[in-house]
Amino acid sequence: MIDIAKEYRVALPAWIDDELADVPGVLPGAEDRMRLVHRLADRNWREGNGGPFAALVAERDTGRIVSVGVNVVLASGISSAHAEVVALGLAQVATGGWDLGAEGLPPLELVVNWRPCVQCYGATLWSGVRGLVVAGEGPELEEITTFDEGPSRADWAEQFEERGIEVVHDVLRDEALAVFHNYRKAVDESDDVVVYNARGGAE
């Protein structure tokens, strides 16, 4: 018999409980939700779990928080354990199904601190969410952090809109860039902060 791994586990870090202890269950404004995302993203890289990325899933109309996610690539050893994937997966656990747009559910949105990378683009597209809120888009994330986000389509937002996913741009953009700059400063000053591009982004 071939000896193979049969499961893997991705989980939020223990410090999430501390960060959420003073957060109400409902954050009615997009900026309130994004502030929480930035807060989680900034702590995440400082704790060594992964990159400076976080996300949450909320009820679009009420602001009730369904799930949060942070990048746990380094903590889990799983390259796909990006913040969006974690938040969407935990929302699917919370709602009891793979389709976050299923009948009977309120419209749900994903809030994330930059335009999704190519992996998370697909994960968001197929998740069933009805909205995507991003702090920003463009080359700044890659230029500052040196992460390889993959080849993005120029019409990425239009592709979401064509599939019934409303995209909201530039929510607390400067705050997102501040987190990325803090991360890059630490990368430049310490060998302990790992930028985990496979093959350095090259063949």
C-alpha positions as CSV (number, residue, x, y, z in Angstrom):
1,M,0.0,0.0,0.0
2,I,1.3,3.5,-0.8
3,D,1.9,5.5,2.3
4,I,0.4,8.9,1.6
5,A,-1.0,11.8,3.6
6,K,-4.8,11.7,3.7
7,E,-5.7,15.1,5.1
8,Y,-4.4,18.5,6.0
9,R,-5.6,21.1,8.4
10,V,-5.8,24.9,8.1
11,A,-6.8,26.8,11.2
12,L,-6.8,30.4,12.5
13,P,-4.0,31.2,14.9
14,A,-4.8,31.4,18.6
15,W,-4.3,35.1,18.9
16,I,-7.4,35.7,16.7
17,D,-9.5,35.4,19.9
18,D,-7.6,38.3,21.5
19,E,-8.0,40.5,18.4
20,L,-11.7,39.9,18.2
21,A,-12.4,40.2,21.9
22,D,-13.5,43.9,21.6
23,V,-15.0,43.6,18.1
24,P,-18.8,43.7,17.9
25,G,-20.5,41.0,15.9
26,V,-21.9,43.6,13.5
27,L,-19.8,46.2,11.7
28,P,-22.3,48.1,9.6
29,G,-19.9,50.2,7.5
30,A,-17.4,49.1,4.8
31,E,-14.7,51.1,6.5
32,D,-15.3,49.5,9.8
33,R,-15.0,46.1,8.3
34,M,-11.8,47.1,6.4
35,R,-10.3,48.5,9.6
36,L,-10.6,45.1,11.2
37,V,-9.1,43.4,8.1
38,H,-6.1,45.8,8.3
39,R,-5.7,45.2,12.0
40,L,-5.6,41.4,11.5
41,A,-3.3,41.7,8.5
42,D,-0.8,43.8,10.4
43,R,-0.7,41.4,13.4
44,N,-0.6,38.3,11.2
45,W,2.9,38.9,9.7
46,R,4.2,40.1,13.0
47,E,3.2,36.8,14.6
48,G,4.9,34.9,11.8
49,N,1.8,33.1,10.5
50,G,2.2,34.3,6.9
51,G,2.0,37.4,4.8
52,P,0.4,40.8,5.7
53,F,-3.0,39.7,4.4
54,A,-6.5,39.2,6.0
55,A,-10.1,39.0,4.9
56,L,-13.5,38.6,6.3
57,V,-16.9,37.5,5.1
58,A,-19.9,39.6,6.3
59,E,-23.6,40.0,5.5
60,R,-23.5,42.8,3.0
61,D,-26.6,44.6,4.2
62,T,-26.4,44.2,7.9
63,G,-22.6,44.0,8.5
64,R,-22.9,40.8,10.6
65,I,-19.5,39.1,10.6
66,V,-19.7,35.5,9.4
67,S,-16.0,34.6,9.4
68,V,-12.5,36.1,9.3
69,G,-9.3,34.8,7.7
70,V,-5.6,35.5,7.8
71,N,-2.8,34.1,5.7
72,V,-1.4,31.0,7.4
73,V,0.9,29.7,4.7
74,L,3.9,29.7,7.0
75,A,2.0,28.4,10.1
76,S,0.3,25.6,8.2
77,G,2.9,24.7,5.5
78,I,0.1,24.9,2.9
79,S,0.7,27.2,0.0
80,S,-3.0,27.7,-0.7
81,A,-3.8,28.9,2.8
82,H,-4.3,32.5,1.9
83,A,-6.5,34.8,3.9
84,E,-9.4,34.8,1.3
85,V,-9.4,31.0,1.1
86,V,-9.4,30.7,4.9
87,A,-12.2,33.3,5.3
88,L,-14.4,31.7,2.6
89,G,-13.8,28.2,3.8
90,L,-14.8,29.1,7.4
91,A,-17.8,31.0,6.1
92,Q,-18.9,27.8,4.3
93,V,-18.4,25.8,7.5
94,A,-20.5,28.4,9.3
95,T,-23.3,28.4,6.8
96,G,-23.3,24.7,6.3
97,G,-22.5,24.5,2.5
98,W,-20.1,25.3,-0.3
99,D,-22.4,27.9,-1.9
100,L,-22.3,31.2,-0.1
101,G,-25.0,32.5,-2.5
102,A,-27.4,29.7,-1.7
103,E,-31.1,30.3,-1.4
104,G,-32.1,31.4,2.1
105,L,-28.8,33.1,2.8
106,P,-28.4,36.9,3.0
107,P,-26.1,38.4,0.4
108,L,-22.5,37.9,1.6
109,E,-19.4,39.9,0.7
110,L,-15.7,39.2,1.0
111,V,-13.6,42.1,2.4
112,V,-9.9,41.9,1.7
113,N,-6.9,44.2,2.0
114,W,-6.0,44.1,-1.7
115,R,-7.2,42.7,-5.0
116,P,-7.1,38.9,-4.8
117,C,-4.1,37.0,-6.2
118,V,-4.8,34.6,-9.1
119,Q,-5.6,31.7,-6.7
120,C,-8.0,33.8,-4.5
121,Y,-9.5,35.3,-7.6
122,G,-10.8,31.9,-8.6
123,A,-11.8,31.0,-5.0
124,T,-13.8,34.1,-4.7
125,L,-15.4,33.7,-8.1
126,W,-16.7,30.2,-7.2
127,S,-17.6,30.8,-3.6
128,G,-21.0,32.3,-4.1
129,V,-20.4,35.6,-2.4
130,R,-22.3,38.5,-3.9
131,G,-19.9,41.2,-3.1
132,L,-16.1,41.9,-3.0
133,V,-14.7,44.9,-1.2
134,V,-11.0,45.7,-1.7
135,A,-8.7,48.3,-0.2
136,G,-6.9,48.7,-3.5
137,E,-5.6,47.2,-6.7
138,G,-2.6,47.7,-8.9
139,P,1.2,47.0,-8.7
140,E,1.9,48.6,-5.3
141,L,1.4,45.4,-3.4
142,E,4.0,43.4,-5.4
143,E,6.3,46.4,-5.6
144,I,6.3,47.0,-1.8
145,T,6.1,43.4,-0.5
146,T,7.8,41.5,-3.4
147,F,5.1,38.9,-3.4
148,D,4.2,37.3,-6.7
149,E,0.5,37.7,-7.1
150,G,0.3,35.9,-10.5
151,P,-0.9,37.1,-13.9
152,S,-4.1,39.1,-13.3
153,R,-6.6,40.0,-16.0
154,A,-7.0,43.7,-16.8
155,D,-10.8,43.2,-16.6
156,W,-10.7,41.3,-13.3
157,A,-13.4,43.4,-11.7
158,E,-15.7,43.3,-14.7
159,Q,-15.5,39.5,-14.7
160,F,-16.8,39.5,-11.1
161,E,-19.6,42.0,-12.0
162,E,-20.6,39.8,-15.0
163,R,-21.2,37.0,-12.5
164,G,-23.3,39.0,-10.2
165,I,-20.5,39.9,-7.7
166,E,-20.5,43.6,-6.9
167,V,-16.9,45.1,-6.5
168,V,-16.2,48.0,-4.3
169,H,-12.8,49.6,-4.7
170,D,-10.4,51.7,-2.6
171,V,-11.7,51.3,0.9
172,L,-9.0,52.6,3.2
173,R,-6.4,52.2,0.6
174,D,-3.7,54.2,2.3
175,E,-4.0,52.1,5.5
176,A,-3.5,48.9,3.4
177,L,-0.3,50.4,1.9
178,A,0.9,51.4,5.4
179,V,0.7,47.7,6.5
180,F,2.6,46.6,3.4
181,H,5.3,49.2,4.0
182,N,5.7,48.1,7.6
183,Y,6.0,44.5,6.4
184,R,8.6,45.4,3.8
185,K,10.7,47.4,6.3
186,A,10.8,44.2,8.5
187,V,11.7,42.1,5.5
188,D,14.7,44.4,4.7
189,E,15.9,44.5,8.3
190,S,15.5,40.9,9.4
191,D,16.1,37.4,8.0
192,D,13.2,36.1,10.2
193,V,10.5,37.6,8.0
194,V,9.9,35.2,5.1
195,V,8.6,36.2,1.7
196,Y,7.4,32.7,0.5
197,N,7.4,33.0,-3.3
198,A,8.0,29.5,-4.6
199,R,11.1,29.5,-6.8
200,G,11.3,33.2,-6.3
201,G,8.7,33.7,-8.9
202,A,11.0,32.3,-11.6
203,E,11.6,29.0,-13.3
